Each structure stands twice: as C-alpha cells, then as structure tokens.
Amino acid sequence: MKEGTATFIDIILAIILPPLGVFLKFGCHVEFWICLLLTFLGYIPGIIYAIYVITK
C-alpha cells in the first residue's frame, strides 16, 4: 500500500474517531493521549488535532 493511501485511510479514521486514527499511526504515545483528552473536551478539537498530527 502506498504512503498516500495509508495517510488517506488514517485521515478518514481520524474524522470518524480521532483517537483511533492517531493510535494506529503512533501507538500509545503522548500524541494519542493528547488526542483522547481533546476528544473528551470536544469532538471538533480532537478531529483538528488528529488531522494535524497525522499530516505533519
């Protein structure tokens, strides 16, 4: 699978369930916990952070 396809799937997962997209990309590191916290505080901040972290 090409890198572009993997990134596209990660972004789709990040929109549906932000912590899952980040977890699949980075595992259970600090990025996941930040995304989980932001998702609990508000769904939109979790999505924005997840997409930012996945695409950077």
N, CA and C atoms as an extended XYZ file, in Angstrom:
168
Properties=species:S:1:pos:R:3:atomname:S:1:resname:S:1:resid:I:1 pbc="F F F"
N         0.848       -1.175        0.000 N   MET     1
C         0.000        0.000        0.000 CA  MET     1
C         0.895        1.240        0.000 C   MET     1
N         0.563        2.212       -0.825 N   LYS     2
C         1.369        3.424       -0.925 CA  LYS     2
C         1.153        4.311        0.299 C   LYS     2
N         2.106        5.200        0.521 N   GLU     3
C         2.038        6.108        1.667 CA  GLU     3
C         0.826        7.033        1.579 C   GLU     3
N         0.476        7.493        0.393 N   GLY     4
C        -0.683        8.368        0.226 CA  GLY     4
C        -1.982        7.683        0.592 C   GLY     4
N        -2.111        6.416        0.241 N   THR     5
C        -3.313        5.666        0.578 CA  THR     5
C        -3.410        5.448        2.077 C   THR     5
N        -2.293        5.140        2.711 N   ALA     6
C        -2.290        4.939        4.159 CA  ALA     6
C        -2.663        6.227        4.875 C   ALA     6
N        -2.143        7.352        4.413 N   THR     7
C        -2.474        8.631        5.024 CA  THR     7
C        -3.950        8.955        4.831 C   THR     7
N        -4.500        8.664        3.662 N   PHE     8
C        -5.916        8.910        3.403 CA  PHE     8
C        -6.785        8.098        4.352 C   PHE     8
N        -6.447        6.829        4.551 N   ILE     9
C        -7.218        5.978        5.462 CA  ILE     9
C        -7.078        6.481        6.896 C   ILE     9
N        -5.882        6.910        7.291 N   ASP    10
C        -5.681        7.460        8.637 CA  ASP    10
C        -6.521        8.714        8.846 C   ASP    10
N        -6.619        9.563        7.834 N   ILE    11
C        -7.411       10.786        7.954 CA  ILE    11
C        -8.898       10.461        8.064 C   ILE    11
N        -9.370        9.506        7.281 N   ILE    12
C       -10.779        9.103        7.375 CA  ILE    12
C       -11.076        8.566        8.777 C   ILE    12
N       -10.194        7.731        9.318 N   LEU    13
C       -10.378        7.222       10.676 CA  LEU    13
C       -10.313        8.349       11.701 C   LEU    13
N        -9.462        9.336       11.465 N   ALA    14
C        -9.349       10.464       12.387 CA  ALA    14
C       -10.619       11.299       12.397 C   ALA    14
N       -11.327       11.361       11.283 N   ILE    15
C       -12.579       12.111       11.248 CA  ILE    15
C       -13.685       11.330       11.960 C   ILE    15
N       -13.712       10.025       11.768 N   ILE    16
C       -14.747        9.200       12.394 CA  ILE    16
C       -14.505        9.065       13.900 C   ILE    16
N       -13.292        8.683       14.275 N   LEU    17
C       -12.929        8.505       15.679 CA  LEU    17
C       -11.478        8.960       15.850 C   LEU    17
N       -11.271       10.225       16.235 N   PRO    18
C        -9.923       10.810       16.252 CA  PRO    18
C        -8.852       10.008       17.005 C   PRO    18
N        -9.104        9.532       18.228 N   PRO    19
C        -8.030        8.790       18.903 CA  PRO    19
C        -7.617        7.508       18.177 C   PRO    19
N        -8.540        6.867       17.480 N   LEU    20
C        -8.201        5.648       16.753 CA  LEU    20
C        -7.218        5.933       15.624 C   LEU    20
N        -7.453        7.000       14.878 N   GLY    21
C        -6.536        7.363       13.803 CA  GLY    21
C        -5.143        7.660       14.302 C   GLY    21
N        -5.057        8.364       15.422 N   VAL    22
C        -3.752        8.699       15.997 CA  VAL    22
C        -3.099        7.444       16.579 C   VAL    22
N        -3.883        6.583       17.217 N   PHE    23
C        -3.338        5.358       17.792 CA  PHE    23
C        -2.749        4.451       16.726 C   PHE    23
N        -3.427        4.326       15.601 N   LEU    24
C        -2.917        3.465       14.535 CA  LEU    24
C        -1.639        4.012       13.921 C   LEU    24
N        -1.463        5.321       13.959 N   LYS    25
C        -0.266        5.942       13.381 CA  LYS    25
C         0.912        5.944       14.363 C   LYS    25
N         0.653        6.248       15.653 N   PHE    26
C         1.730        6.458       16.620 CA  PHE    26
C         1.760        5.453       17.769 C   PHE    26
N         0.718        4.678       17.937 N   GLY    27
C         0.650        3.788       19.091 CA  GLY    27
C         0.182        4.565       20.313 C   GLY    27
N         0.517        4.050       21.477 N   CYS    28
C         0.024        4.634       22.736 CA  CYS    28
C         1.045        5.619       23.314 C   CYS    28
N         1.437        6.588       22.499 N   HIS    29
C         2.386        7.608       22.943 CA  HIS    29
C         1.637        8.879       23.300 C   HIS    29
N         2.370        9.934       23.554 N   VAL    30
C         1.783       11.177       24.045 CA  VAL    30
C         0.783       11.776       23.049 C   VAL    30
N         0.985       11.581       21.752 N   GLU    31
C         0.048       12.107       20.757 CA  GLU    31
C        -1.346       11.515       20.936 C   GLU    31
N        -1.400       10.218       21.233 N   PHE    32
C        -2.683        9.556       21.455 CA  PHE    32
C        -3.400       10.135       22.661 C   PHE    32
N        -2.674       10.320       23.760 N   TRP    33
C        -3.309       10.816       24.984 CA  TRP    33
C        -3.781       12.257       24.840 C   TRP    33
N        -3.032       13.076       24.121 N   ILE    34
C        -3.477       14.449       23.856 CA  ILE    34
C        -4.752       14.430       23.024 C   ILE    34
N        -4.780       13.582       22.004 N   CYS    35
C        -5.956       13.482       21.142 CA  CYS    35
C        -7.157       12.966       21.927 C   CYS    35
N        -6.951       12.002       22.791 N   LEU    36
C        -8.041       11.468       23.603 CA  LEU    36
C        -8.607       12.545       24.521 C   LEU    36
N        -7.740       13.316       25.139 N   LEU    37
C        -8.184       14.401       26.013 CA  LEU    37
C        -8.958       15.462       25.233 C   LEU    37
N        -8.431       15.850       24.077 N   LEU    38
C        -9.127       16.847       23.267 CA  LEU    38
C       -10.465       16.332       22.761 C   LEU    38
N       -10.561       15.057       22.470 N   THR    39
C       -11.820       14.482       22.016 CA  THR    39
C       -12.840       14.472       23.147 C   THR    39
N       -12.400       14.202       24.368 N   PHE    40
C       -13.315       14.263       25.504 CA  PHE    40
C       -13.789       15.691       25.757 C   PHE    40
N       -12.913       16.664       25.556 N   LEU    41
C       -13.286       18.061       25.767 CA  LEU    41
C       -14.181       18.598       24.661 C   LEU    41
N       -14.069       18.022       23.490 N   GLY    42
C       -14.887       18.433       22.356 CA  GLY    42
C       -14.485       17.649       21.132 C   GLY    42
N       -15.453       17.184       20.409 N   TYR    43
C       -15.174       16.311       19.268 CA  TYR    43
C       -14.367       17.026       18.180 C   TYR    43
N       -14.702       18.273       17.896 N   ILE    44
C       -14.031       19.040       16.831 CA  ILE    44
C       -12.552       19.285       17.152 C   ILE    44
N       -12.178       19.705       18.371 N   PRO    45
C       -10.747       19.852       18.655 CA  PRO    45
C        -9.967       18.543       18.507 C   PRO    45
N       -10.598       17.431       18.835 N   GLY    46
C        -9.948       16.132       18.661 CA  GLY    46
C        -9.694       15.828       17.198 C   GLY    46
N       -10.661       16.147       16.343 N   ILE    47
C       -10.502       15.929       14.901 CA  ILE    47
C        -9.396       16.818       14.340 C   ILE    47
N        -9.407       18.070       14.713 N   ILE    48
C        -8.402       19.008       14.204 CA  ILE    48
C        -7.001       18.571       14.618 C   ILE    48
N        -6.841       18.206       15.876 N   TYR    49
C        -5.526       17.763       16.350 CA  TYR    49
C        -5.102       16.472       15.654 C   TYR    49
N        -6.011       15.531       15.512 N   ALA    50
C        -5.679       14.245       14.877 CA  ALA    50
C        -5.224       14.454       13.438 C   ALA    50
N        -5.944       15.263       12.690 N   ILE    51
C        -5.552       15.506       11.295 CA  ILE    51
C        -4.214       16.234       11.237 C   ILE    51
N        -4.006       17.179       12.132 N   TYR    52
C        -2.737       17.901       12.163 CA  TYR    52
C        -1.571       16.949       12.451 C   TYR    52
N        -1.715       16.103       13.449 N   VAL    53
C        -0.631       15.197       13.831 CA  VAL    53
C        -0.364       14.174       12.732 C   VAL    53
N        -1.404       13.663       12.104 N   ILE    54
C        -1.228       12.650       11.061 CA  ILE    54
C        -0.549       13.225        9.832 C   ILE    54
N        -0.890       14.466        9.468 N   THR    55
C        -0.345       15.039        8.235 CA  THR    55
C         0.979       15.773        8.413 C   THR    55
N         1.396       16.051        9.635 N   LYS    56
C         2.658       16.800        9.795 CA  LYS    56
C         3.872       15.982        9.490 C   LYS    56
